[in-house]
């Protein structure tokens, strides 16, 4: 099966881009001849100018919007797309590179209880309300991850009384980074190749890989053509390893099995959209998906979004998007993960094993949560809860 892919909202490692807060990556299963026929017919039906279809252009006028609706309708069931909220993806990356090196021996347990989402959501909420320390912490992390600048990692560390970490999530995360500086540095710097462009924070490769793994569940063999991409070109060996892989392999995550092997007929083809109508179709789908989800995040109600979301919703694959309940202490999962965070830091300070007895700690916190809710009822309420910010 032929798969054509393209993205919208690409800003590389710059996940804090204020103008493009959503990254979308679309993949379309369509034969090249069928793609060419659809593109030519759409251009003719709606009297579209230009040599190719561009989603960003079609979104600007009524003829283009009707063309988008036609493409989404005719491609029903033939595409998969992801929509990642870039600020939240950035805070998720911070967990991956700051916490993961120190907890790798028992990370499956932490993922199962949603500890990664808890940390990412805490940071995201601080970033969303334009908390200056959170912005600075993430800027330092970006510099460290992108350039390998150890001084930027050290800038994440808390200043003043480190014992105040129980009162500040940012202090807690900074203290954890300081206590595990060597593991974090080794993890990130060890993966860098001198002279090779670093796309460690970019979302392109991850998005493409997961989409192709999903297509591999439906089709035994894939022929994949993607729009030219520097991150994908840099990660080509990862995809080359999938050529001729006929076996099925899965990994378990949050109680569900996910595929991580797919069979490519030949290495990925990186092409230009003007030469591949299938890429143009993927571009249109990615562009409208990014627009709809960006409007959703910003609280913008556009008249076209309601129709488009109906057409897109069943084609959305696993996306990186926050669930604010992950950081709401009224929720048991948040309470448990707050206790776990304190446990990890206390043990780090004492130089003790992080994993020993951690399951029992989580079980006790799970049982204590109702008492916490009872004893803090007078302190809670609409203003005390962590709620979704008004869009």
Secondary structure, 3 states (H helix, E strand, C coil): CEEEEEEECCCCCCCCCCCCCEEEEEEEECCHHHHHHHHHHHHHHCCCCCCCCCHHHHCCCHHHHHHHHHHHHHCCCCEEEEEEEHHHHHHHHHHHHHHHHHHHHHHHHHHHCCHHHHHHHHHHHHHHCCCHHHHHHHHHHHHHHHHCCHHHHHCCCCCCCHHHHHHCHHHHHHHHHHHCHHHHHHHHHHCCCCCCCCCCCCCHHHHHHHHHHHHHHHCCCEEEEEECCHHHHHCHHHHHCCECCCCCCEEEECCEEEECCCCECCCCEEECHHHCHHHHHHHHHHHHHHHHHHHHHHCCCCCCHHHHHHHHHHHECCCCCCCHHHHCCCCHHHHHHHHHHHHHHHHHHHCCCCCCCHHHHHHHHHHHHHHHHHHCCCCCCCCCCCCCCCC
